[in-house]
Amino acid sequence: MAFVPDAGLLRILALIDADLTHIAVSTDAPTEADTQLPSEFARKDVTLSFTDGYTVVKETYFDETEANGLIGGWGVFGVGATDDPDTGTLMIAGPSDFTKTNIDSLTLSAEITIRRAST
């Protein structure tokens, strides 16, 4: 049975780390088939990025004036993403269900962990 050695796993993480550049929020939850968020309304550059072992962390901060409204989903973008909605490709996504108001700030953090499958 073939396997990916540690150096291979670390290279995969480095490629993921380099490509994921933006985080956005949407009023609707994404699906597994989506390449964009369905109703994106706020997007920002990743403001914190680091690798810890076999985990890449991508994070951004929305202050009280940003991303206000119902947040039904979020996503991390790469492959040519810019600050403009519907650019790049949705690479990591998840549902959520809360309302952010102008008295709230929000830090969105995504952790991407790569590990070997159990045999």
KOLGU-4560 file (N, C-alpha, C; in nm, 3 decimals, padded with zeros to 5 digits):
<recs>
<n_xx: 00.084 n_yy: -00.117 n_zz: 00.000 ca_xx: 00.000 ca_yy: 00.000 ca_zz: 00.000 c_xx: 00.089 c_yy: 00.124 c_zz: 00.000 mol: A seq: 1 type: MET>
<n_xx: 00.059 n_yy: 00.218 n_zz: -00.089 ca_xx: 00.135 ca_yy: 00.342 ca_zz: -00.097 c_xx: 00.089 c_yy: 00.439 c_zz: 00.012 mol: A seq: 2 type: ALA>
<n_xx: 00.175 n_yy: 00.534 n_zz: 00.043 ca_xx: 00.142 ca_yy: 00.636 ca_zz: 00.143 c_xx: 00.211 c_yy: 00.767 c_zz: 00.105 mol: A seq: 3 type: PHE>
<n_xx: 00.166 n_yy: 00.875 n_zz: 00.165 ca_xx: 00.229 ca_yy: 01.005 ca_zz: 00.146 c_xx: 00.321 c_yy: 01.029 c_zz: 00.265 mol: A seq: 4 type: VAL>
<n_xx: 00.452 n_yy: 01.043 n_zz: 00.241 ca_xx: 00.543 ca_yy: 01.069 ca_zz: 00.353 c_xx: 00.522 c_yy: 01.208 c_zz: 00.412 mol: A seq: 5 type: PRO>
<n_xx: 00.583 n_yy: 01.231 n_zz: 00.527 ca_xx: 00.568 ca_yy: 01.360 ca_zz: 00.595 c_xx: 00.601 c_yy: 01.477 c_zz: 00.504 mol: A seq: 6 type: ASP>
<n_xx: 00.707 n_yy: 01.467 n_zz: 00.427 ca_xx: 00.747 ca_yy: 01.576 ca_zz: 00.337 c_xx: 00.636 c_yy: 01.606 c_zz: 00.236 mol: A seq: 7 type: ALA>
<n_xx: 00.568 n_yy: 01.504 n_zz: 00.189 ca_xx: 00.458 ca_yy: 01.523 ca_zz: 00.096 c_xx: 00.340 c_yy: 01.593 c_zz: 00.161 mol: A seq: 8 type: GLY>
<n_xx: 00.306 n_yy: 01.553 n_zz: 00.283 ca_xx: 00.197 ca_yy: 01.619 ca_zz: 00.355 c_xx: 00.228 c_yy: 01.767 c_zz: 00.379 mol: A seq: 9 type: LEU>
<n_xx: 00.351 n_yy: 01.796 n_zz: 00.417 ca_xx: 00.391 ca_yy: 01.934 ca_zz: 00.442 c_xx: 00.387 c_yy: 02.017 c_zz: 00.314 mol: A seq: 10 type: LEU>
<n_xx: 00.423 n_yy: 01.956 n_zz: 00.200 ca_xx: 00.416 ca_yy: 02.027 ca_zz: 00.072 c_xx: 00.270 c_yy: 02.057 c_zz: 00.035 mol: A seq: 11 type: ARG>
<n_xx: 00.181 n_yy: 01.964 n_zz: 00.056 ca_xx: 00.038 ca_yy: 01.987 ca_zz: 00.030 c_xx: -00.012 c_yy: 02.103 c_zz: 00.116 mol: A seq: 12 type: ILE>
<n_xx: 00.025 n_yy: 02.105 n_zz: 00.243 ca_xx: -00.014 ca_yy: 02.216 ca_zz: 00.331 c_xx: 00.042 c_yy: 02.348 c_zz: 00.282 mol: A seq: 13 type: LEU>
<n_xx: 00.168 n_yy: 02.349 n_zz: 00.236 ca_xx: 00.229 ca_yy: 02.473 ca_zz: 00.187 c_xx: 00.154 c_yy: 02.526 c_zz: 00.065 mol: A seq: 14 type: ALA>
<n_xx: 00.112 n_yy: 02.437 n_zz: -00.024 ca_xx: 00.037 ca_yy: 02.479 ca_zz: -00.143 c_xx: -00.099 c_yy: 02.536 c_zz: -00.103 mol: A seq: 15 type: LEU>
<n_xx: -00.167 n_yy: 02.470 n_zz: -00.009 ca_xx: -00.295 ca_yy: 02.521 ca_zz: 00.040 c_xx: -00.275 c_yy: 02.657 c_zz: 00.106 mol: A seq: 16 type: ILE>
<n_xx: -00.174 n_yy: 02.670 n_zz: 00.189 ca_xx: -00.146 ca_yy: 02.794 ca_zz: 00.259 c_xx: -00.124 c_yy: 02.909 c_zz: 00.161 mol: A seq: 17 type: ASP>
<n_xx: -00.047 n_yy: 02.884 n_zz: 00.056 ca_xx: -00.016 ca_yy: 02.989 ca_zz: -00.041 c_xx: -00.137 c_yy: 03.031 c_zz: -00.123 mol: A seq: 18 type: ALA>
<n_xx: -00.230 n_yy: 02.941 n_zz: -00.146 ca_xx: -00.341 ca_yy: 02.968 ca_zz: -00.238 c_xx: -00.461 c_yy: 03.034 c_zz: -00.172 mol: A seq: 19 type: ASP>
<n_xx: -00.487 n_yy: 03.011 n_zz: -00.046 ca_xx: -00.607 ca_yy: 03.063 ca_zz: 00.020 c_xx: -00.581 c_yy: 03.206 c_zz: 00.068 mol: A seq: 20 type: LEU>
<n_xx: -00.651 n_yy: 03.303 n_zz: 00.007 ca_xx: -00.618 ca_yy: 03.444 ca_zz: 00.030 c_xx: -00.732 c_yy: 03.530 c_zz: 00.084 mol: A seq: 21 type: THR>
<n_xx: -00.856 n_yy: 03.484 n_zz: 00.073 ca_xx: -00.970 ca_yy: 03.568 ca_zz: 00.110 c_xx: -01.076 c_yy: 03.486 c_zz: 00.185 mol: A seq: 22 type: HIS>
<n_xx: -01.148 n_yy: 03.555 n_zz: 00.274 ca_xx: -01.258 ca_yy: 03.495 ca_zz: 00.348 c_xx: -01.381 c_yy: 03.583 c_zz: 00.325 mol: A seq: 23 type: ILE>
<n_xx: -01.496 n_yy: 03.517 n_zz: 00.303 ca_xx: -01.620 ca_yy: 03.590 ca_zz: 00.275 c_xx: -01.736 c_yy: 03.530 c_zz: 00.352 mol: A seq: 24 type: ALA>
<n_xx: -01.843 n_yy: 03.610 n_zz: 00.363 ca_xx: -01.966 ca_yy: 03.563 ca_zz: 00.426 c_xx: -02.084 c_yy: 03.580 c_zz: 00.330 mol: A seq: 25 type: VAL>
<n_xx: -02.189 n_yy: 03.501 n_zz: 00.355 ca_xx: -02.304 ca_yy: 03.494 ca_zz: 00.268 c_xx: -02.431 c_yy: 03.487 c_zz: 00.352 mol: A seq: 26 type: SER>
<n_xx: -02.543 n_yy: 03.526 n_zz: 00.293 ca_xx: -02.669 ca_yy: 03.512 ca_zz: 00.365 c_xx: -02.722 c_yy: 03.369 c_zz: 00.357 mol: A seq: 27 type: THR>
<n_xx: -02.673 n_yy: 03.292 n_zz: 00.260 ca_xx: -02.718 ca_yy: 03.154 ca_zz: 00.243 c_xx: -02.604 c_yy: 03.057 c_zz: 00.266 mol: A seq: 28 type: ASP>
<n_xx: -02.638 n_yy: 02.938 n_zz: 00.309 ca_xx: -02.538 ca_yy: 02.834 ca_zz: 00.333 c_xx: -02.487 c_yy: 02.778 c_zz: 00.200 mol: A seq: 29 type: ALA>
<n_xx: -02.357 n_yy: 02.751 n_zz: 00.190 ca_xx: -02.303 ca_yy: 02.690 ca_zz: 00.069 c_xx: -02.333 c_yy: 02.541 c_zz: 00.065 mol: A seq: 30 type: PRO>
<n_xx: -02.321 n_yy: 02.484 n_zz: -00.055 ca_xx: -02.335 ca_yy: 02.340 ca_zz: -00.072 c_xx: -02.202 c_yy: 02.284 c_zz: -00.122 mol: A seq: 31 type: THR>
<n_xx: -02.192 n_yy: 02.153 n_zz: -00.122 ca_xx: -02.068 ca_yy: 02.090 ca_zz: -00.168 c_xx: -02.040 c_yy: 02.115 c_zz: -00.315 mol: A seq: 32 type: GLU>
<n_xx: -02.140 n_yy: 02.147 n_zz: -00.395 ca_xx: -02.122 ca_yy: 02.171 ca_zz: -00.538 c_xx: -02.084 c_yy: 02.316 c_zz: -00.571 mol: A seq: 33 type: ALA>
<n_xx: -02.093 n_yy: 02.407 n_zz: -00.474 ca_xx: -02.068 ca_yy: 02.549 ca_zz: -00.500 c_xx: -01.921 c_yy: 02.578 c_zz: -00.526 mol: A seq: 34 type: ASP>
<n_xx: -01.897 n_yy: 02.669 n_zz: -00.621 ca_xx: -01.763 ca_yy: 02.723 ca_zz: -00.643 c_xx: -01.755 c_yy: 02.868 c_zz: -00.597 mol: A seq: 35 type: THR>
<n_xx: -01.871 n_yy: 02.926 n_zz: -00.566 ca_xx: -01.884 ca_yy: 03.060 ca_zz: -00.507 c_xx: -01.987 c_yy: 03.050 c_zz: -00.395 mol: A seq: 36 type: GLN>
<n_xx: -01.985 n_yy: 03.146 n_zz: -00.305 ca_xx: -02.091 ca_yy: 03.152 ca_zz: -00.205 c_xx: -02.220 c_yy: 03.195 c_zz: -00.273 mol: A seq: 37 type: LEU>
<n_xx: -02.335 n_yy: 03.140 n_zz: -00.234 ca_xx: -02.459 ca_yy: 03.168 ca_zz: -00.306 c_xx: -02.506 c_yy: 03.313 c_zz: -00.298 mol: A seq: 38 type: PRO>
<n_xx: -02.486 n_yy: 03.381 n_zz: -00.188 ca_xx: -02.532 ca_yy: 03.521 ca_zz: -00.172 c_xx: -02.427 c_yy: 03.599 c_zz: -00.094 mol: A seq: 39 type: SER>
<n_xx: -02.305 n_yy: 03.603 n_zz: -00.147 ca_xx: -02.195 ca_yy: 03.669 ca_zz: -00.077 c_xx: -02.223 c_yy: 03.819 c_zz: -00.063 mol: A seq: 40 type: GLU>
<n_xx: -02.192 n_yy: 03.872 n_zz: 00.059 ca_xx: -02.212 ca_yy: 04.016 ca_zz: 00.078 c_xx: -02.095 c_yy: 04.086 c_zz: 00.145 mol: A seq: 41 type: PHE>
<n_xx: -01.993 n_yy: 04.013 n_zz: 00.187 ca_xx: -01.874 ca_yy: 04.077 ca_zz: 00.243 c_xx: -01.755 c_yy: 03.984 c_zz: 00.225 mol: A seq: 42 type: ALA>
<n_xx: -01.639 n_yy: 04.043 n_zz: 00.189 ca_xx: -01.518 ca_yy: 03.964 ca_zz: 00.165 c_xx: -01.397 c_yy: 04.048 c_zz: 00.205 mol: A seq: 43 type: ARG>
<n_xx: -01.297 n_yy: 03.981 n_zz: 00.263 ca_xx: -01.174 ca_yy: 04.049 ca_zz: 00.303 c_xx: -01.054 c_yy: 03.957 c_zz: 00.282 mol: A seq: 44 type: LYS>
<n_xx: -00.936 n_yy: 04.020 n_zz: 00.274 ca_xx: -00.811 ca_yy: 03.945 ca_zz: 00.271 c_xx: -00.797 c_yy: 03.867 c_zz: 00.401 mol: A seq: 45 type: ASP>
<n_xx: -00.730 n_yy: 03.754 n_zz: 00.393 ca_xx: -00.689 ca_yy: 03.682 ca_zz: 00.513 c_xx: -00.593 c_yy: 03.773 c_zz: 00.589 mol: A seq: 46 type: VAL>
<n_xx: -00.617 n_yy: 03.793 n_zz: 00.720 ca_xx: -00.532 ca_yy: 03.882 ca_zz: 00.799 c_xx: -00.433 c_yy: 03.807 c_zz: 00.887 mol: A seq: 47 type: THR>
<n_xx: -00.459 n_yy: 03.678 n_zz: 00.909 ca_xx: -00.367 ca_yy: 03.595 ca_zz: 00.986 c_xx: -00.361 c_yy: 03.459 c_zz: 00.921 mol: A seq: 48 type: LEU>
<n_xx: -00.240 n_yy: 03.411 n_zz: 00.899 ca_xx: -00.221 ca_yy: 03.282 ca_zz: 00.835 c_xx: -00.099 c_yy: 03.215 c_zz: 00.897 mol: A seq: 49 type: SER>
<n_xx: -00.117 n_yy: 03.093 n_zz: 00.943 ca_xx: -00.001 ca_yy: 03.020 ca_zz: 00.996 c_xx: -00.025 c_yy: 02.870 c_zz: 00.986 mol: A seq: 50 type: PHE>
<n_xx: 00.084 n_yy: 02.797 n_zz: 00.996 ca_xx: 00.080 ca_yy: 02.651 ca_zz: 00.994 c_xx: 00.127 c_yy: 02.601 c_zz: 01.129 mol: A seq: 51 type: THR>
<n_xx: 00.055 n_yy: 02.505 n_zz: 01.183 ca_xx: 00.089 ca_yy: 02.443 ca_zz: 01.311 c_xx: 00.085 c_yy: 02.292 c_zz: 01.290 mol: A seq: 52 type: ASP>
<n_xx: 00.200 n_yy: 02.232 n_zz: 01.274 ca_xx: 00.204 ca_yy: 02.089 ca_zz: 01.245 c_xx: 00.144 c_yy: 02.062 c_zz: 01.109 mol: A seq: 53 type: GLY>
<n_xx: 00.036 n_yy: 01.985 n_zz: 01.105 ca_xx: -00.031 ca_yy: 01.953 ca_zz: 00.980 c_xx: -00.162 c_yy: 02.030 c_zz: 00.964 mol: A seq: 54 type: TYR>
<n_xx: -00.170 n_yy: 02.146 n_zz: 01.028 ca_xx: -00.288 ca_yy: 02.231 ca_zz: 01.021 c_xx: -00.250 c_yy: 02.370 c_zz: 00.971 mol: A seq: 55 type: THR>
<n_xx: -00.326 n_yy: 02.420 n_zz: 00.871 ca_xx: -00.315 ca_yy: 02.557 ca_zz: 00.824 c_xx: -00.432 c_yy: 02.634 c_zz: 00.882 mol: A seq: 56 type: VAL>
<n_xx: -00.405 n_yy: 02.752 n_zz: 00.937 ca_xx: -00.510 ca_yy: 02.838 ca_zz: 00.992 c_xx: -00.516 c_yy: 02.965 c_zz: 00.908 mol: A seq: 57 type: VAL>
<n_xx: -00.638 n_yy: 03.000 n_zz: 00.865 ca_xx: -00.665 ca_yy: 03.124 ca_zz: 00.790 c_xx: -00.769 c_yy: 03.201 c_zz: 00.868 mol: A seq: 58 type: LYS>
<n_xx: -00.743 n_yy: 03.331 n_zz: 00.888 ca_xx: -00.832 ca_yy: 03.409 ca_zz: 00.973 c_xx: -00.847 c_yy: 03.551 c_zz: 00.918 mol: A seq: 59 type: GLU>
<n_xx: -00.963 n_yy: 03.609 n_zz: 00.938 ca_xx: -00.984 ca_yy: 03.751 ca_zz: 00.908 c_xx: -01.078 c_yy: 03.812 c_zz: 01.011 mol: A seq: 60 type: THR>
<n_xx: -01.074 n_yy: 03.944 n_zz: 01.017 ca_xx: -01.151 ca_yy: 04.018 ca_zz: 01.117 c_xx: -01.243 c_yy: 04.116 c_zz: 01.046 mol: A seq: 61 type: TYR>
<n_xx: -01.370 n_yy: 04.113 n_zz: 01.082 ca_xx: -01.468 ca_yy: 04.210 ca_zz: 01.035 c_xx: -01.504 c_yy: 04.301 c_zz: 01.152 mol: A seq: 62 type: PHE>
<n_xx: -01.483 n_yy: 04.433 n_zz: 01.136 ca_xx: -01.516 ca_yy: 04.524 ca_zz: 01.246 c_xx: -01.666 c_yy: 04.553 c_zz: 01.249 mol: A seq: 63 type: ASP>
<n_xx: -01.706 n_yy: 04.646 n_zz: 01.338 ca_xx: -01.848 ca_yy: 04.673 ca_zz: 01.360 c_xx: -01.919 c_yy: 04.728 c_zz: 01.236 mol: A seq: 64 type: GLU>
<n_xx: -01.846 n_yy: 04.783 n_zz: 01.141 ca_xx: -01.907 ca_yy: 04.842 ca_zz: 01.021 c_xx: -01.911 c_yy: 04.744 c_zz: 00.903 mol: A seq: 65 type: THR>
<n_xx: -01.856 n_yy: 04.625 n_zz: 00.920 ca_xx: -01.843 ca_yy: 04.531 ca_zz: 00.807 c_xx: -01.926 c_yy: 04.405 c_zz: 00.830 mol: A seq: 66 type: GLU>
<n_xx: -01.976 n_yy: 04.350 n_zz: 00.721 ca_xx: -02.044 ca_yy: 04.219 ca_zz: 00.721 c_xx: -02.166 c_yy: 04.215 c_zz: 00.813 mol: A seq: 67 type: ALA>
<n_xx: -02.240 n_yy: 04.324 n_zz: 00.820 ca_xx: -02.359 ca_yy: 04.327 ca_zz: 00.905 c_xx: -02.477 c_yy: 04.264 c_zz: 00.833 mol: A seq: 68 type: ASN>
<n_xx: -02.548 n_yy: 04.179 n_zz: 00.904 ca_xx: -02.665 ca_yy: 04.111 ca_zz: 00.849 c_xx: -02.664 c_yy: 03.964 c_zz: 00.886 mol: A seq: 69 type: GLY>
<n_xx: -02.760 n_yy: 03.892 n_zz: 00.830 ca_xx: -02.769 ca_yy: 03.748 ca_zz: 00.853 c_xx: -02.652 c_yy: 03.679 c_zz: 00.785 mol: A seq: 70 type: LEU>
<n_xx: -02.579 n_yy: 03.600 n_zz: 00.862 ca_xx: -02.468 ca_yy: 03.523 ca_zz: 00.807 c_xx: -02.509 c_yy: 03.376 c_zz: 00.809 mol: A seq: 71 type: ILE>
<n_xx: -02.544 n_yy: 03.327 n_zz: 00.691 ca_xx: -02.589 ca_yy: 03.189 ca_zz: 00.676 c_xx: -02.480 c_yy: 03.096 c_zz: 00.630 mol: A seq: 72 type: GLY>
<n_xx: -02.365 n_yy: 03.153 n_zz: 00.591 ca_xx: -02.253 ca_yy: 03.070 ca_zz: 00.547 c_xx: -02.128 c_yy: 03.154 c_zz: 00.531 mol: A seq: 73 type: GLY>
<n_xx: -02.018 n_yy: 03.086 n_zz: 00.518 ca_xx: -01.888 ca_yy: 03.152 ca_zz: 00.505 c_xx: -01.801 c_yy: 03.067 c_zz: 00.412 mol: A seq: 74 type: TRP>
<n_xx: -01.693 n_yy: 03.128 n_zz: 00.362 ca_xx: -01.604 ca_yy: 03.052 ca_zz: 00.276 c_xx: -01.466 c_yy: 03.113 c_zz: 00.268 mol: A seq: 75 type: GLY>
<n_xx: -01.369 n_yy: 03.028 n_zz: 00.235 ca_xx: -01.231 ca_yy: 03.070 ca_zz: 00.213 c_xx: -01.203 c_yy: 03.048 c_zz: 00.064 mol: A seq: 76 type: VAL>
<n_xx: -01.144 n_yy: 03.151 n_zz: 00.000 ca_xx: -01.124 ca_yy: 03.151 ca_zz: -00.144 c_xx: -00.978 c_yy: 03.153 c_zz: -00.182 mol: A seq: 77 type: PHE>
<n_xx: -00.951 n_yy: 03.092 n_zz: -00.297 ca_xx: -00.819 ca_yy: 03.095 ca_zz: -00.358 c_xx: -00.834 c_yy: 03.096 c_zz: -00.509 mol: A seq: 78 type: GLY>
<n_xx: -00.729 n_yy: 03.055 n_zz: -00.580 ca_xx: -00.728 ca_yy: 03.043 ca_zz: -00.726 c_xx: -00.774 c_yy: 03.174 c_zz: -00.790 mol: A seq: 79 type: VAL>
<n_xx: -00.699 n_yy: 03.280 n_zz: -00.768 ca_xx: -00.730 ca_yy: 03.408 ca_zz: -00.830 c_xx: -00.829 c_yy: 03.495 c_zz: -00.757 mol: A seq: 80 type: GLY>
<n_xx: -00.857 n_yy: 03.467 n_zz: -00.630 ca_xx: -00.951 ca_yy: 03.549 ca_zz: -00.553 c_xx: -00.896 c_yy: 03.690 c_zz: -00.535 mol: A seq: 81 type: ALA>
<n_xx: -00.988 n_yy: 03.787 n_zz: -00.537 ca_xx: -00.955 ca_yy: 03.926 ca_zz: -00.507 c_xx: -01.055 c_yy: 03.975 c_zz: -00.402 mol: A seq: 82 type: THR>
<n_xx: -01.053 n_yy: 04.105 n_zz: -00.374 ca_xx: -01.150 ca_yy: 04.162 ca_zz: -00.281 c_xx: -01.290 c_yy: 04.168 c_zz: -00.340 mol: A seq: 83 type: ASP>
<n_xx: -01.304 n_yy: 04.144 n_zz: -00.469 ca_xx: -01.434 ca_yy: 04.150 ca_zz: -00.535 c_xx: -01.510 c_yy: 04.020 c_zz: -00.517 mol: A seq: 84 type: ASP>
<n_xx: -01.641 n_yy: 04.028 n_zz: -00.487 ca_xx: -01.723 ca_yy: 03.906 ca_zz: -00.477 c_xx: -01.719 c_yy: 03.826 c_zz: -00.607 mol: A seq: 85 type: PRO>
<n_xx: -01.738 n_yy: 03.697 n_zz: -00.593 ca_xx: -01.745 ca_yy: 03.605 ca_zz: -00.707 c_xx: -01.616 c_yy: 03.597 c_zz: -00.787 mol: A seq: 86 type: ASP>
<n_xx: -01.502 n_yy: 03.622 n_zz: -00.721 ca_xx: -01.373 ca_yy: 03.599 ca_zz: -00.784 c_xx: -01.305 c_yy: 03.483 c_zz: -00.713 mol: A seq: 87 type: THR>
<n_xx: -01.219 n_yy: 03.414 n_zz: -00.785 ca_xx: -01.151 ca_yy: 03.299 ca_zz: -00.728 c_xx: -01.246 c_yy: 03.181 c_zz: -00.715 mol: A seq: 88 type: GLY>
<n_xx: -01.199 n_yy: 03.082 n_zz: -00.643 ca_xx: -01.276 ca_yy: 02.959 ca_zz: -00.624 c_xx: -01.296 c_yy: 02.932 c_zz: -00.476 mol: A seq: 89 type: THR>
<n_xx: -01.418 n_yy: 02.896 n_zz: -00.441 ca_xx: -01.451 ca_yy: 02.858 ca_zz: -00.303 c_xx: -01.381 c_yy: 02.726 c_zz: -00.272 mol: A seq: 90 type: LEU>
<n_xx: -01.289 n_yy: 02.728 n_zz: -00.176 ca_xx: -01.209 ca_yy: 02.611 ca_zz: -00.145 c_xx: -01.247 c_yy: 02.544 c_zz: -00.012 mol: A seq: 91 type: MET>
<n_xx: -01.291 n_yy: 02.623 n_zz: 00.085 ca_xx: -01.334 ca_yy: 02.574 ca_zz: 00.216 c_xx: -01.463 c_yy: 02.651 c_zz: 00.248 mol: A seq: 92 type: ILE>
<n_xx: -01.565 n_yy: 02.582 n_zz: 00.299 ca_xx: -01.691 ca_yy: 02.652 ca_zz: 00.327 c_xx: -01.765 c_yy: 02.584 c_zz: 00.441 mol: A seq: 93 type: ALA>
<n_xx: -01.856 n_yy: 02.660 n_zz: 00.499 ca_xx: -01.938 ca_yy: 02.603 ca_zz: 00.604 c_xx: -02.064 c_yy: 02.683 c_zz: 00.626 mol: A seq: 94 type: GLY>
<n_xx: -02.165 n_yy: 02.618 n_zz: 00.680 ca_xx: -02.289 ca_yy: 02.688 ca_zz: 00.713 c_xx: -02.275 c_yy: 02.759 c_zz: 00.847 mol: A seq: 95 type: PRO>
<n_xx: -02.357 n_yy: 02.860 n_zz: 00.867 ca_xx: -02.368 ca_yy: 02.926 ca_zz: 00.997 c_xx: -02.509 c_yy: 02.982 c_zz: 01.006 mol: A seq: 96 type: SER>
<n_xx: -02.544 n_yy: 03.034 n_zz: 01.119 ca_xx: -02.679 ca_yy: 03.087 ca_zz: 01.135 c_xx: -02.680 c_yy: 03.188 c_zz: 01.249 mol: A seq: 97 type: ASP>
<n_xx: -02.640 n_yy: 03.310 n_zz: 01.218 ca_xx: -02.645 ca_yy: 03.417 ca_zz: 01.318 c_xx: -02.651 c_yy: 03.552 c_zz: 01.246 mol: A seq: 98 type: PHE>
<n_xx: -02.687 n_yy: 03.654 n_zz: 01.321 ca_xx: -02.693 ca_yy: 03.788 ca_zz: 01.266 c_xx: -02.588 c_yy: 03.874 c_zz: 01.334 mol: A seq: 99 type: THR>
<n_xx: -02.504 n_yy: 03.937 n_zz: 01.252 ca_xx: -02.403 ca_yy: 04.031 ca_zz: 01.300 c_xx: -02.460 c_yy: 04.172 c_zz: 01.285 mol: A seq: 100 type: LYS>
<n_xx: -02.445 n_yy: 04.253 n_zz: 01.391 ca_xx: -02.495 ca_yy: 04.390 ca_zz: 01.388 c_xx: -02.380 c_yy: 04.489 c_zz: 01.400 mol: A seq: 101 type: THR>
<n_xx: -02.413 n_yy: 04.617 n_zz: 01.396 ca_xx: -02.311 ca_yy: 04.721 ca_zz: 01.404 c_xx: -02.255 c_yy: 04.741 c_zz: 01.545 mol: A seq: 102 type: ASN>
<n_xx: -02.293 n_yy: 04.657 n_zz: 01.638 ca_xx: -02.228 ca_yy: 04.660 ca_zz: 01.770 c_xx: -02.141 c_yy: 04.537 c_zz: 01.790 mol: A seq: 103 type: ILE>
<n_xx: -02.132 n_yy: 04.453 n_zz: 01.685 ca_xx: -02.053 ca_yy: 04.329 ca_zz: 01.692 c_xx: -01.932 c_yy: 04.336 c_zz: 01.599 mol: A seq: 104 type: ASP>
<n_xx: -01.823 n_yy: 04.278 n_zz: 01.642 ca_xx: -01.713 ca_yy: 04.248 ca_zz: 01.551 c_xx: -01.712 c_yy: 04.096 c_zz: 01.534 mol: A seq: 105 type: SER>
<n_xx: -01.640 n_yy: 04.050 n_zz: 01.432 ca_xx: -01.640 ca_yy: 03.907 ca_zz: 01.401 c_xx: -01.502 c_yy: 03.866 c_zz: 01.353 mol: A seq: 106 type: LEU>
<n_xx: -01.448 n_yy: 03.763 n_zz: 01.415 ca_xx: -01.327 ca_yy: 03.699 ca_zz: 01.366 c_xx: -01.365 c_yy: 03.563 c_zz: 01.312 mol: A seq: 107 type: THR>
<n_xx: -01.339 n_yy: 03.542 n_zz: 01.183 ca_xx: -01.365 ca_yy: 03.412 ca_zz: 01.120 c_xx: -01.234 c_yy: 03.340 c_zz: 01.105 mol: A seq: 108 type: LEU>
<n_xx: -01.229 n_yy: 03.217 n_zz: 01.153 ca_xx: -01.108 ca_yy: 03.137 ca_zz: 01.150 c_xx: -01.139 c_yy: 03.001 c_zz: 01.091 mol: A seq: 109 type: SER>
<n_xx: -01.060 n_yy: 02.959 n_zz: 00.994 ca_xx: -01.075 ca_yy: 02.827 ca_zz: 00.933 c_xx: -00.948 c_yy: 02.748 c_zz: 00.957 mol: A seq: 110 type: ALA>
<n_xx: -00.963 n_yy: 02.627 n_zz: 01.008 ca_xx: -00.850 ca_yy: 02.537 ca_zz: 01.029 c_xx: -00.861 c_yy: 02.421 c_zz: 00.931 mol: A seq: 111 type: GLU>
<n_xx: -00.755 n_yy: 02.401 n_zz: 00.853 ca_xx: -00.752 ca_yy: 02.294 ca_zz: 00.754 c_xx: -00.643 c_yy: 02.197 c_zz: 00.797 mol: A seq: 112 type: ILE>
<n_xx: -00.683 n_yy: 02.076 n_zz: 00.833 ca_xx: -00.590 ca_yy: 01.975 ca_zz: 00.881 c_xx: -00.580 c_yy: 01.862 c_zz: 00.780 mol: A seq: 113 type: THR>
<n_xx: -00.457 n_yy: 01.823 n_zz: 00.751 ca_xx: -00.434 ca_yy: 01.709 ca_zz: 00.661 c_xx: -00.373 c_yy: 01.597 c_zz: 00.746 mol: A seq: 114 type: ILE>
<n_xx: -00.428 n_yy: 01.478 n_zz: 00.728 ca_xx: -00.373 ca_yy: 01.362 ca_zz: 00.799 c_xx: -00.392 c_yy: 01.237 c_zz: 00.713 mol: A seq: 115 type: ARG>
<n_xx: -00.319 n_yy: 01.139 n_zz: 00.747 ca_xx: -00.329 ca_yy: 01.012 ca_zz: 00.675 c_xx: -00.457 c_yy: 00.940 c_zz: 00.716 mol: A seq: 116 type: ARG>
<n_xx: -00.517 n_yy: 00.874 n_zz: 00.620 ca_xx: -00.635 ca_yy: 00.793 ca_zz: 00.651 c_xx: -00.592 c_yy: 00.670 c_zz: 00.730 mol: A seq: 117 type: ALA>
<n_xx: -00.676 n_yy: 00.627 n_zz: 00.818 ca_xx: -00.648 ca_yy: 00.502 ca_zz: 00.892 c_xx: -00.663 c_yy: 00.385 c_zz: 00.798 mol: A seq: 118 type: SER>
<n_xx: -00.577 n_yy: 00.285 n_zz: 00.816 ca_xx: -00.587 ca_yy: 00.167 ca_zz: 00.730 c_xx: -00.645 c_yy: 00.051 c_zz: 00.806 mol: A seq: 119 type: THR>
</recs>
